[in-house]
Amino acid sequence: FPLVLIALGLLLAIPSSVMLSATGETLEYALPAPSGDATDAIDAMIKARETLTEQLADCASAVSAGAISESRSVSGDQNISATVYGAGAGWFEVYPSFLKSGRRISETELEQGDKVAMLDASAAFQLFGEDLSDDSKVEIGGESYRVVGTFSHKRNVGETGEYAAIVPLNAAKTAGGTTMMISAKPIPESGARTMFESSVPSAWREGGSALSLEKEAMRRLILPRMLLFVFGMTVILVLLRRMNGIAKNRIAWYRNAI
């Protein structure tokens, strides 16, 4: 019975463990977003991102600034609660998105703050069903955004929202949010994490939280790894007992034969 419970626990942990183990290395430095109009704070973050792009050129392939708003109301033909990402220049290099339909928000639209949006495929279906068209629009934070594409939403470590939307950061400065962050896609074996953690606070602002998604994913895999270790050791002990039993039987047979 204990073996059955352990095996069942491992089977239940497999899907999430596979997703966590596939988490690529992304470095993030996050600060709480100010309440209300965040224009000045976001402008300062964008300026810091430009500085960091030069400073981290030897250890990061891309640097981006962005903001996250949890549980925001998104309205189309229906209304849902979704995580809204305010994406700045370089966002899709740090966080690649698999397109399901339409197109990606362009770098020009990100920089200019055009009123366009991308919805994850599930959110688009909930809002418009099969009627999503090139003219479909959603309302987020009292602003209207034209939907240009849908994407497959892959939740990062710690994210809980079922639905997601992406809008240009410069189009959502006054909407407020939960978190502002500067992110980077590190070059392997370049010492990027150390450089990132020391450079971002001085270029932007002290007091934030530095995260490595790959490191956080490994931490969350500790329990499944422990379960796998216990299960493996249990199987080994069971096999040893059987081998000992077989050996005893062979020895007894040999003695009787003599």
N, C-alpha and C positions, 0 to 999 in steps of 0.2 A: 504493500500500500504506500509506504513512503516513496518508493521508486516511482510509482505511478504519479504521485503528486509532484515530484520533482520534474518528471518528464512533461507533465501537463504545464507546469510553470515555464519550462524552457520553450515549449511550443507557443505559448501565449506571448513570450518575450521576443520571439524570433522576428516578427515584422518590424517592431519598433527598433530592435537592435540593428537590423539590416539598414534601416533608414539612418540611424545615428552613425553607424560605421562608414556610411557613404558621405557624411558631411565633410565638405572640403574646408581647407584652412581659410578662414576669413578673420581679419582683425577688426575690432570695433572699439570705439571710445564714445561712451554715451553720457549725456547730461539730461536732467529733467527739462522739459520745454516750459517756457514761461506761460502763465495763463493769459488768455486774450491775444492781442496783437503781438505776434512774434517776429515782426519784420526786422527790427534791429538785431535781434539775436541770430536770426537766420542769415542776414547779411554778413555778420561777423563770422559765422561758421563757414559760409561760402568763401570768404576772403582767406580764412585759415586753410581751407582745403586747397586753394590755389598755391599757397606757400608750401604746404606739405607735399603737393605733387612734385615740386622741384626737389625738396629735401629728401624725399624717399624714392627718388627715381631709380637708384641703384638696387633697391631691395623690394620695391612694390611695383607690380605691373599696372595697377590702377588704384586711384584714390577717389572716393566719392563722399559727398555730404548728403544727408537725408534726414527725414523726420518720420516718426511713426505715431499714428493716432489709433488707439485701441477702441473697439466697440463704437465706431462712428455710424451714424445713420446714413445709408445710401438708398436713394429712391429712384425707381424707374417706373415700370408699370405696377410693381409691387414695392415693398420696403423691407430692407434687411439691415442687420448690424454686421459691420465688417471692419477689418483692420485696414486702415488707409495709409499707404506709404507715399510720402512726399519725396520724389526722386530728383536728385541733382545730377549735374554732369558726371559721367562715368559710372552711374548707378548700375547699368546693365552689364558692364564689364566686371563689376564686383559681385553682382547678384544676377547671373544669367537666367533668363526666363524662356521656357519652352512655349512657343506660340501655338495656339490651337486654331485661331482664325484671325483674319485682319492683319494688322502690322504692329510693330513696336513703336512706342513713342520715340521720336527722333531726338538726337542730341540738340538740334536747333530748338525744338519745342521745349526740351528740358531747360535750356538756358534762357529762353525768352519767356517761359512761364505761360505757354498757350493753354487754353482751357480744354484739354484733351485728357482722356483716361483709358486705362486698360483694366479689365475685370478678369478675375479668374473664372474658369469655365463654369464652375458650379454657381458662382454668384450671378453670372450672366443669364444662366438658365432660370434661376429663381426670380430674377428681375423681369426678364422678357420672354421666358419660355423659348419657343422656336422662332420668335418674331424679331430677334436682334437684327438690325440693319445698319447701313452706313450712316443713317441719320439718327440713330438711337442716342439718347442723352440721359445722363444720371445727375441727380442733385446731391451734392456733398457739402455740408457746412453752409447751406444757403446759396451755393454757386452751382451753375450748370456746366457740365463737362460733356463733350462729345466722345462717345466710345469709339476708339479706333482699332481695338483688337482685344482678344481674349487669350489667356495664358494658363498653363498648368501650375497651380499653386503648390509649392513645396514649403511647408512650414519649417522654419529654422528652430534651433534649440530654444526652448522656453516660450515659443509662440503658441497661443491657444486658440486664436480666431479661426473659425471654420471658413469664412469667406475673406477675400482680399481685393483691394483695388489699388492701382498705382496712378498718381497724378504728378505733374511737374512740381517740384518744391517751390519754385518761384510763383506758382499759381495759387499756393495755399498758405502764404505767409500769415495772413490775418485770421486763419481758421483755428489757430491754436493746435495743440497736440499733447502727446504724452511724453515723447522722448525725441531728442535731437542727437544725431550721431555722425561721426566721421568714420568711414570704413576703408579698408585697404585689402587688396588681393596680393599676398606676399609672394615673392620669388623664393622657391625652395632653397634651403641651405645658404641664405643670405644674411641671417641675423635680423630679419625684418621685425620680429616681435619686440626685440629689445629697442631697436631704433624707433618703432612706432610708439611704444609706451613712453619713451622719453621725449619724443618730438611733439606729439599732439598736444599735451597739456601746455607746453610753452608757446606753441603757435596759436592755440585756441583759448582754453581756459582750464585752470586747475579744478580739482575736486570731482572729476568724472570717474566713471568705471571703465576699466580696460578689460576686454574680453577676447578670448580666442575661441571661435566656434568649434574648432577641431578638439581643443583641450576640454571644453565643456562637454562635448559629445562623449569623449573618453571617460569623463567622470561619471556620466549618467549610464555608462555601460558597466560600471563596477558590479552592480547587483547581478545582472545576467551572467557576467563572467564568473562571479562567485558561485552562482547556481550551476553553471557548466562545470566548474572545478569540482564541486561537491558530487555532482552526478557522475563525472568521470572517475573520481576516486572510489565512489560506491560500486561502479561497474567493475573496476579493477579488483577491488576486494572480493566481490562475488566470484569473479573468474579465478582468483587465487584459491578461494575456498574449494571451488570445483576441481581445480587442478590438484589441490592437496588430497581431495577425496579420491580422485582417479589414481593418484600415486599410491595411496594407502591400499586401495583395492588391488592394484597391480602387485604391490609387495606381498599382500596376503595370498594372492593367487600363486605367486612365485614360491612362497614358503610351503604352501600345500603341495605344489608340484614337486618340490624337493622331498 
